[in-house]
Amino acid sequence: MFGTNNDSVGREEISLLELNGRIKEKINQSFAGSWWVRAEMSDVRVNASGHCYLEFIEKSAVTGQMVAKARGAIWAKTFRMMKPYFEQETGQSFVSGLKVLVKVTVEFHELFGYSLNVCDIDPAYTVGDMFRRRMEIIRRLQQEGVFNLNKELELPVLPARIAVVTSPTAAGYEDFVSQLAGNKKGYPFYLKLFPTIMQGEKTETSVIASLDRIYRHSDCFDAVVIIRGGGATSDLAGFESYLLAANCAQFPLPVITGIGHDRDDTVLDWVAHTRMKTPTAVAEFLIGRMDLAAEEVSQLQQAAVSFSLNRMERSRSQLHLLVGKLPVTAVNLINRHNALLANDKNRLQQAATGKVMDANRYMQLTEQYITMVSPGYIMKRGYSLTLKEGKIMKRAASFATGDELTTRFTDGEIKSKVL
C-alpha cells in the first residue's frame, strides 16, 4: 500500500538538484566529446546577444509524425561564423525547416535540463524534409493551376463579417477579438467562431472541417480568418499540408492567415489571399481596410459638399444677373405685349371693317338682283303678265276659247276673252 511507514525504513532520499546532478554526471561520462547528429531544425531564433536558440526534431519516415525532439543552442561566437558559411555554401537561409548534419556536445543542466550545444555544421547535407515537402506541395498546386486562386479574389471594401477559424482557448483569438472590439473609430465587426484544433495531428482535418462548415454559409461572410498564437515552428506542421492548402486556395471567400510569429511561414500562408504575421496583425489589417473605406467616404463627402457649394454659388450669381435684368426684361415684355395687342387690334379692326364692307356689297348686289328680277321692274321694260283665274300663264297651249284673261301692265290691267 502507498505511503506505509515501513517503506521509509532504510530508504535513501535525495533532492531534485542532487538527482539532476547525478544525471548530469552520468551524461557527461557516457556522452563525452562531440557527436554528428542528423536532424531537422525548427523554431530557429536569435536573441539580442547574438545567440541562436532552436529545436532539433526527427519525424517518422512512414507517418510523418514527430518522434524525437531536443533543444539546441549555438553560441554567438560560433553562430557569427557558422551562419554566413552555411548560407554561402548552400544558397539557403539559416531558417526552420532545413534538415542538417550538426556536430554537437550533449549538455545537461540541473535547472534547464537536456540540450545540444552546436559547434559545427556540414553544409553539404541536403535540405530538410519539411522544406522539401513544402516546395513539392507548392509546385503541385502551381501545376494544378490553383496556387493563386484565392489571391485573385476581391476583398470586400468593408470586411466586417468575419468567419474565425481557431481554438476558442487560444490567446491569439483573445488578442484578435480585443483588438477589433477596441478599434478607435468604433467600426462594427461581426465575428463567428468556428472552433478548431490548431496544434497536433488533427490540425489538418479540423481546419478543413471548419472550412467546410463556413462554405455552407459563405453568403453570410466577407472573409475567413485563420489565426493561431505563437509557439514552436514544429507545432505548425499541420499547416504544411497539401489538402489544407488546396482547400484554402480554392475557397470562394478571401482567406487571411495569422498563424505564427515573424519568423514562421507555412504553405497555408503562401496560398492565402493575405498573410499577416500574428492574430493582432490580422485585426490591424481589417481595421486598416475600414480606415481606407472611411477615408474614401470622407473624400466623397468633401467632394459632394464642394460641388454643392460651387453649384449654389453659380446659381446665386445667375439669380443676381436675372434680378438685375428683370426690370428691363419686364418692360421689354410689356412693350412687346402691347405692340402685339395693338397689332392684333388693328388686324381685328381691319378684318371687321372688311367683313362689314363685304356684307354691304353682298346686300347691295342681292338687293339689285331682287329688284331686277321683280315683275314690276321687268314690266317697266315692256313686258306684261297674262293671268287666267289669278295664275300667270306661260304657254299659248294653256288657253282655250272663251277663257277670260287679265293682262297686267306697269300702269294697269285690262280684261280680255279668248275667241
C-alpha positions, 0 to 999 in steps of 0.5 A, spaced: 500 500 500 502 507 498 505 511 503 506 505 509 511 507 514 515 501 513 517 503 506 521 509 509 525 504 513 532 504 510 530 508 504 535 513 501 532 520 499 535 525 495 533 532 492 531 534 485 538 538 484 542 532 487 538 527 482 539 532 476 546 532 478 547 525 478 544 525 471 548 530 469 554 526 471 552 520 468 551 524 461 557 527 461 561 520 462 557 516 457 556 522 452 563 525 452 566 529 446 562 531 440 557 527 436 554 528 428 547 528 429 542 528 423 536 532 424 531 537 422 531 544 425 525 548 427 523 554 431 530 557 429 531 564 433 536 569 435 536 573 441 539 580 442 546 577 444 547 574 438 545 567 440 541 562 436 536 558 440 532 552 436 529 545 436 532 539 433 526 534 431 526 527 427 519 525 424 517 518 422 519 516 415 512 512 414 507 517 418 510 523 418 509 524 425 514 527 430 518 522 434 524 525 437 525 532 439 531 536 443 533 543 444 539 546 441 543 552 442 549 555 438 553 560 441 554 567 438 561 566 437 560 560 433 553 562 430 557 569 427 561 564 423 557 558 422 551 562 419 554 566 413 558 559 411 552 555 411 548 560 407 554 561 402 555 554 401 548 552 400 544 558 397 539 557 403 537 561 409 539 559 416 531 558 417 526 552 420 525 547 416 532 545 413 534 538 415 542 538 417 548 534 419 550 538 426 556 536 430 554 537 437 556 536 445 550 533 449 549 538 455 545 537 461 543 542 466 540 541 473 535 547 472 534 547 464 535 540 463 537 536 456 540 540 450 545 540 444 550 545 444 552 546 436 559 547 434 559 545 427 555 544 421 556 540 414 553 544 409 553 539 404 547 535 407 541 536 403 535 540 405 530 538 410 524 534 409 519 539 411 522 544 406 522 539 401 515 537 402 513 544 402 516 546 395 513 539 392 506 541 395 507 548 392 509 546 385 503 541 385 498 546 386 502 551 381 501 545 376 494 544 378 493 551 376 490 553 383 496 556 387 493 563 386 486 562 386 484 565 392 489 571 391 485 573 385 479 574 389 476 581 391 476 583 398 470 586 400 471 594 401 468 593 408 470 586 411 466 586 417 463 579 417 468 575 419 468 567 419 474 565 425 477 559 424 481 557 431 481 554 438 476 558 442 482 557 448 487 560 444 490 567 446 491 569 439 483 569 438 483 573 445 488 578 442 484 578 435 477 579 438 480 585 443 483 588 438 477 589 433 472 590 439 477 596 441 478 599 434 478 607 435 473 609 430 468 604 433 467 600 426 462 594 427 465 587 426 461 581 426 465 575 428 463 567 428 467 562 431 468 556 428 472 552 433 478 548 431 484 544 433 490 548 431 496 544 434 497 536 433 495 531 428 488 533 427 490 540 425 489 538 418 482 535 418 479 540 423 481 546 419 478 543 413 472 541 417 471 548 419 472 550 412 467 546 410 462 548 415 463 556 413 462 554 405 455 552 407 454 559 409 459 563 405 453 568 403 453 570 410 461 572 410 466 577 407 472 573 409 475 567 413 480 568 418 485 563 420 489 565 426 493 561 431 498 564 437 505 563 437 509 557 439 514 552 436 515 552 428 514 544 429 507 545 432 505 548 425 506 542 421 499 541 420 499 547 416 504 544 411 499 540 408 497 539 401 489 538 402 489 544 407 492 548 402 488 546 396 482 547 400 484 554 402 486 556 395 480 554 392 475 557 397 470 562 394 471 567 400 478 571 401 482 567 406 487 571 411 492 567 415 495 569 422 498 563 424 505 564 427 510 569 429 515 573 424 519 568 423 514 562 421 511 561 414 507 555 412 504 553 405 497 555 408 500 562 408 503 562 401 496 560 398 492 565 402 489 571 399 493 575 405 498 573 410 499 577 416 504 575 421 500 574 428 492 574 430 493 582 432 496 583 425 490 580 422 485 585 426 490 591 424 489 589 417 481 589 417 481 595 421 486 598 416 481 596 410 475 600 414 480 606 415 481 606 407 473 605 406 472 611 411 477 615 408 474 614 401 467 616 404 470 622 407 473 624 400 466 623 397 463 627 402 468 633 401 467 632 394 459 632 394 459 638 399 464 642 394 460 641 388 454 643 392 457 649 394 460 651 387 453 649 384 449 654 389 454 659 388 453 659 380 446 659 381 446 665 386 450 669 381 445 667 375 439 669 380 443 676 381 444 677 373 436 675 372 434 680 378 438 685 375 435 684 368 428 683 370 426 690 370 428 691 363 426 684 361 419 686 364 418 692 360 421 689 354 415 684 355 410 689 356 412 693 350 412 687 346 405 685 349 402 691 347 405 692 340 402 685 339 395 687 342 395 693 338 397 689 332 392 684 333 387 690 334 388 693 328 388 686 324 381 685 328 379 692 326 381 691 319 378 684 318 371 687 321 371 693 317 372 688 311 367 683 313 362 689 314 364 692 307 363 685 304 356 684 307 354 691 304 356 689 297 353 682 298 346 686 300 347 691 295 348 686 289 342 681 292 338 687 293 339 689 285 338 682 283 331 682 287 329 688 284 331 686 277 328 680 277 321 683 280 315 683 275 314 690 276 321 692 274 321 687 268 314 690 266 317 697 266 321 694 260 315 692 256 313 686 258 306 684 261 303 678 265 297 674 262 293 671 268 287 666 267 283 665 274 289 669 278 295 664 275 300 667 270 300 663 264 306 661 260 304 657 254 299 659 248 297 651 249 294 653 256 288 657 253 282 655 250 276 659 247 272 663 251 277 663 257 277 670 260 284 673 261 287 679 265 293 682 262 297 686 267 301 692 265 306 697 269 300 702 269 294 697 269 290 691 267 285 690 262 280 684 261 280 680 255 276 673 252 279 668 248 275 667 241 
